[in-house]
Amino acid sequence: MTSEPAAPNSTLPAVRLPERAAVVDLDAIRHNVGVVRKVAAPARVMAVVKADGYGHGAVQVARAALEAGASWLGVAHISEGLGLRAAGVDAPMLAWLHTPDSNFSAAVAAGIDLGCSGWELERIVAAAREQERPARVHLKIDTGLGRNGVTADRWESVVGEAVEYQDEGLLRVVGVFSHLAVADEPERPETDAQLDAFREAIAVAEDAGCDLEMRHIANSPAVFSRPDAHFDLVRAGISIYGLSPFIDQSSLDLGLRPAMTLRATLSQAKRVPAEQGVSYGLTYRTASPCTLALVPLGYADGVPRTSERGPVRVGGRTYPVAGRVAMDQVVVDLGPDADPELLVGAEAVLFGTGADGGPTADDWARATGTINYEIVTRISQRVPRIYLGEDL
């Protein structure tokens, strides 16, 4: 059992942190899983921990999510699932994005369920024969997203082939799933069409003899906007990390808590005159004499080079980045009153919870013309992850 998560804290721990760090609050992960569970009930929750837990750390997030009541884990690649298994995570798990070179045998041996778009069936069956145990398969129907999944015209044929293998004891079709294209825009009619196609695909599979344990199509936006998409299981990705999948609703609106804070200590501060050029291309020049501060995080750390005046919090105030993001650093213009002698070693926060009025991943997404998913996922492994709430 997990204790009730602590109230959100706008300050980082008093312990000495590395010179740069992505601080991940696992109590926030637990809280967010609890929110998703409540909204999705009675459907169960799959915590999606692909891409190293959206940059937060797959193993740590997986453990926290399971402690908070997630029933399943979702990964894109078999290799990601095998990494979790190697770390001792033994929860039900689904991997859904494969190539002919994917290690299906290792997945079957590790008890990882396999998403199947049709072409993989023979390889999955070969793996089952090799491991002398039936594979667990979730057949994927392409209901309109146009990525992986079986097309509607081939669905009945693929289901029939899977059932033949099932009758031979080589696999079990335990799930049918799909993925929504525009659930983050709830007013669009395409979601209704996808759900209709999904229900039809389920009926075909069940009529063919599939005893389904799970039917799942809902992603994070559908968890909150389309209760008719919940079925047996919802796949929650960005929401368990505390970020909103909607443009017009914030994390706070959804009751979520952002889990990652990206921060660093200032590596230099100095007084410069008016008209001082800053960073490559000299695209920024100071308006008056001021203090420039150097933050040792750049695009090699995942700070988007294409961002325009991304926000940085220093000393309780938020300033825009001055000039271009470099590989290892960004510069912030702190204005005429900041004392450079007091700033070296001070903390700079690029994004966090926003609880103190500071910048968030959403702010950086707006500054970059992208989505919050990309902001947190792209933080590189050069930035150490520090975990709060890891020991219960």
TAZIBEL-V347973 format. One record per residue. RES is the residue in three letters. PHI is phi as a letter, one per 20 degrees, with the letter a starting at -180 (999 if undefined). PSI is psi in radians with two decimals (NA if undefined). NEAR is the number of other ideal C-beta (glycine too) atoms within 12 Angstrom. Layout:
res->(RES	RES)
phi->(PHI	PHI)
psi->(PSI	PSI)
near->(NEAR	NEAR)
//
This chain:
res->(MET	THR	SER	GLU	PRO	ALA	ALA	PRO	ASN	SER	THR	LEU	PRO	ALA	VAL	ARG	LEU	PRO	GLU	ARG	ALA	ALA	VAL	VAL	ASP	LEU	ASP	ALA	ILE	ARG	HIS	ASN	VAL	GLY	VAL	VAL	ARG	LYS	VAL	ALA	ALA	PRO	ALA	ARG	VAL	MET	ALA	VAL	VAL	LYS	ALA	ASP	GLY	TYR	GLY	HIS	GLY	ALA	VAL	GLN	VAL	ALA	ARG	ALA	ALA	LEU	GLU	ALA	GLY	ALA	SER	TRP	LEU	GLY	VAL	ALA	HIS	ILE	SER	GLU	GLY	LEU	GLY	LEU	ARG	ALA	ALA	GLY	VAL	ASP	ALA	PRO	MET	LEU	ALA	TRP	LEU	HIS	THR	PRO	ASP	SER	ASN	PHE	SER	ALA	ALA	VAL	ALA	ALA	GLY	ILE	ASP	LEU	GLY	CYS	SER	GLY	TRP	GLU	LEU	GLU	ARG	ILE	VAL	ALA	ALA	ALA	ARG	GLU	GLN	GLU	ARG	PRO	ALA	ARG	VAL	HIS	LEU	LYS	ILE	ASP	THR	GLY	LEU	GLY	ARG	ASN	GLY	VAL	THR	ALA	ASP	ARG	TRP	GLU	SER	VAL	VAL	GLY	GLU	ALA	VAL	GLU	TYR	GLN	ASP	GLU	GLY	LEU	LEU	ARG	VAL	VAL	GLY	VAL	PHE	SER	HIS	LEU	ALA	VAL	ALA	ASP	GLU	PRO	GLU	ARG	PRO	GLU	THR	ASP	ALA	GLN	LEU	ASP	ALA	PHE	ARG	GLU	ALA	ILE	ALA	VAL	ALA	GLU	ASP	ALA	GLY	CYS	ASP	LEU	GLU	MET	ARG	HIS	ILE	ALA	ASN	SER	PRO	ALA	VAL	PHE	SER	ARG	PRO	ASP	ALA	HIS	PHE	ASP	LEU	VAL	ARG	ALA	GLY	ILE	SER	ILE	TYR	GLY	LEU	SER	PRO	PHE	ILE	ASP	GLN	SER	SER	LEU	ASP	LEU	GLY	LEU	ARG	PRO	ALA	MET	THR	LEU	ARG	ALA	THR	LEU	SER	GLN	ALA	LYS	ARG	VAL	PRO	ALA	GLU	GLN	GLY	VAL	SER	TYR	GLY	LEU	THR	TYR	ARG	THR	ALA	SER	PRO	CYS	THR	LEU	ALA	LEU	VAL	PRO	LEU	GLY	TYR	ALA	ASP	GLY	VAL	PRO	ARG	THR	SER	GLU	ARG	GLY	PRO	VAL	ARG	VAL	GLY	GLY	ARG	THR	TYR	PRO	VAL	ALA	GLY	ARG	VAL	ALA	MET	ASP	GLN	VAL	VAL	VAL	ASP	LEU	GLY	PRO	ASP	ALA	ASP	PRO	GLU	LEU	LEU	VAL	GLY	ALA	GLU	ALA	VAL	LEU	PHE	GLY	THR	GLY	ALA	ASP	GLY	GLY	PRO	THR	ALA	ASP	ASP	TRP	ALA	ARG	ALA	THR	GLY	THR	ILE	ASN	TYR	GLU	ILE	VAL	THR	ARG	ILE	SER	GLN	ARG	VAL	PRO	ARG	ILE	TYR	LEU	GLY	GLU	ASP	LEU)
phi->(999	d	f	g	f	f	f	g	d	e	d	e	f	f	f	f	e	g	f	b	a	d	e	d	e	f	f	f	g	f	g	f	f	f	f	f	g	f	f	e	g	e	f	e	d	e	e	e	c	f	l	l	m	l	n	e	o	f	f	f	f	g	f	f	f	f	f	e	o	f	e	c	c	c	c	f	d	g	g	f	f	f	f	f	f	f	e	n	e	d	f	g	b	c	d	c	d	c	c	g	e	f	e	f	f	f	f	f	f	e	m	e	f	d	f	c	e	o	f	e	g	f	f	f	f	f	f	f	f	f	e	l	b	f	e	d	c	d	f	d	d	e	e	q	f	n	d	f	o	f	f	g	f	d	g	f	f	f	f	f	f	f	f	f	f	f	f	e	m	e	b	c	e	d	b	c	b	b	c	e	e	c	f	f	c	g	f	f	f	f	f	g	f	f	f	f	f	f	f	f	f	f	f	f	f	f	f	e	o	e	e	f	e	b	c	b	b	f	e	g	f	f	g	e	d	c	g	f	d	f	l	e	b	d	d	e	d	g	f	f	e	n	d	e	e	d	f	d	c	e	g	f	g	e	m	d	c	g	e	d	d	d	b	b	e	f	e	a	b	b	e	c	e	f	m	f	f	c	m	g	n	l	f	c	c	f	e	b	g	b	d	d	d	d	d	e	c	b	f	f	e	o	f	f	f	e	f	d	l	g	e	c	e	c	l	n	c	d	c	e	f	e	n	f	f	e	f	d	a	c	d	c	e	e	n	f	e	f	e	f	f	e	d	f	n	f	e	c	d	e	b	a	f	m	f	e	n	f	f	c	f	f	f	f	f	f	f	d	m	c	d	f	g	f	f	f	f	e	f	f	f	f	e	f	e	d	d	d	m	f	d	e)
psi->(2.51	2.34	2.79	2.31	2.53	2.74	2.60	2.46	2.16	-0.15	2.62	2.85	2.71	-0.23	2.71	2.12	2.79	2.86	-0.45	2.51	2.58	1.92	2.10	2.10	1.81	-0.39	-0.57	-0.72	-0.82	-0.77	-0.81	-0.69	-0.70	-0.69	-0.81	-0.74	-0.76	-0.76	-0.65	-0.28	2.44	0.05	2.57	2.95	2.22	2.10	2.08	2.04	0.44	2.96	0.80	0.86	0.83	0.64	-0.06	-0.26	1.82	-0.77	-0.84	-0.74	-0.74	-0.82	-0.78	-0.73	-0.73	-0.70	-0.55	0.02	0.09	2.46	-0.45	2.80	2.51	2.36	2.78	-0.90	2.57	-0.69	-0.61	-0.73	-0.70	-0.61	-0.70	-0.75	-0.73	-0.49	0.04	0.19	1.97	0.30	2.81	2.43	2.48	2.32	2.38	-0.07	1.91	2.86	2.98	-0.37	0.00	2.58	1.37	-0.62	-0.77	-0.64	-0.81	-0.77	-0.59	0.00	0.58	2.17	2.60	2.18	2.51	2.17	0.21	-0.99	-0.39	-0.20	-0.84	-0.68	-0.67	-0.74	-0.72	-0.70	-0.71	-0.72	-0.76	-0.71	-0.17	0.74	2.51	2.48	2.60	2.16	2.40	1.97	2.32	2.21	2.28	1.84	0.08	-0.13	-0.50	0.28	-2.30	3.01	2.71	2.36	2.71	-0.63	-0.33	-0.08	-0.88	-0.68	-0.80	-0.73	-0.76	-0.74	-0.74	-0.69	-0.64	-0.78	-0.62	-0.74	-0.45	-0.06	0.30	-0.40	2.91	2.22	1.75	-0.19	2.71	2.35	2.93	-3.07	2.44	2.53	-0.62	0.54	-0.34	-0.04	1.39	-0.35	-0.18	2.46	-0.24	-0.52	-0.70	-0.76	-0.69	-0.71	-0.66	-0.79	-0.63	-0.78	-0.70	-0.72	-0.70	-0.79	-0.72	-0.78	-0.77	-0.69	-0.50	-0.14	0.25	2.13	1.53	2.32	-0.52	2.38	2.12	2.36	-0.34	2.23	-3.03	-0.84	-0.64	-0.48	-0.75	-0.41	-0.27	1.38	-0.42	-0.09	0.03	-0.66	-2.29	-0.38	2.44	2.54	1.80	2.07	-1.60	-0.54	-0.57	-0.27	0.04	0.26	2.57	2.42	0.00	2.53	-0.64	0.20	2.32	3.00	-0.78	-0.70	-0.60	-0.04	0.38	2.74	2.00	2.34	-0.37	2.36	2.15	2.08	2.87	2.91	2.46	2.34	-0.29	2.66	2.42	2.67	2.41	2.76	3.02	2.63	0.31	2.18	2.63	2.18	3.07	2.41	-0.18	0.77	-0.18	2.37	2.45	2.49	-0.44	3.01	2.39	3.12	2.20	2.35	2.47	2.15	2.11	1.01	2.31	-2.84	-0.36	-0.32	-0.08	0.01	2.15	2.18	-0.48	0.02	2.60	1.86	0.85	2.58	2.50	2.32	2.13	2.20	0.61	0.07	2.64	2.27	2.63	2.59	2.39	2.03	-2.96	2.56	2.23	3.12	-0.67	-0.05	2.77	2.78	2.47	2.31	1.92	0.10	-3.08	-0.29	-0.24	2.42	1.94	-0.48	-0.35	0.01	-0.52	2.18	-0.14	2.82	2.44	2.26	2.12	-0.74	2.73	-2.48	-0.41	0.01	-0.48	0.28	0.06	3.05	2.71	2.97	-0.56	-0.68	-0.73	-0.60	-0.75	-0.69	-0.37	-0.22	0.64	-2.78	2.76	-0.50	-0.82	-0.64	-0.85	-0.63	-0.51	-0.10	2.13	2.92	-0.10	-0.36	2.00	2.50	2.29	2.26	2.26	2.46	0.44	-0.57	1.92	NA)
near->(8	23	13	12	29	17	13	27	21	20	22	31	17	8	11	12	27	20	26	36	33	46	38	43	40	40	32	42	47	40	38	46	48	33	34	45	32	23	30	37	19	15	31	33	41	49	51	46	46	37	28	34	42	45	36	47	38	39	30	38	49	41	33	42	46	34	28	34	29	41	31	40	45	48	44	31	31	38	27	37	44	26	28	40	28	16	23	13	33	17	32	32	41	43	45	38	27	33	17	12	12	30	28	40	24	25	39	35	20	34	26	43	40	45	49	45	32	30	23	39	35	22	31	44	30	20	34	30	21	19	24	13	21	26	44	36	48	48	54	43	43	30	36	28	26	14	20	26	36	36	24	25	13	23	34	24	19	35	35	24	29	44	27	21	32	30	17	16	15	30	38	32	43	31	41	41	47	47	39	42	27	26	39	31	20	25	15	18	14	22	32	23	20	35	32	22	31	39	23	22	41	32	20	29	38	21	17	26	18	34	17	31	26	37	35	43	44	42	39	45	38	41	48	33	31	33	19	22	37	34	33	28	41	46	48	49	46	45	52	54	52	50	47	35	39	29	17	15	23	24	37	19	17	30	25	42	41	45	47	51	45	48	38	40	26	37	26	24	30	25	24	29	16	14	14	23	20	31	29	18	13	15	16	27	21	27	16	16	20	30	34	37	41	37	43	33	43	33	26	22	32	35	43	38	28	20	34	23	28	44	37	42	40	39	25	17	23	28	32	29	44	36	30	27	38	24	19	25	34	47	45	45	38	38	26	18	16	28	18	25	14	16	29	23	21	31	35	47	46	47	45	44	41	31	26	20	16	33	38	39	49	38	36	46	31	23	30	30	14	23	27	42	31	25	39	44	32	33	42	24	15	23	35	21	33	28	30	35	30	21	11	19)
//
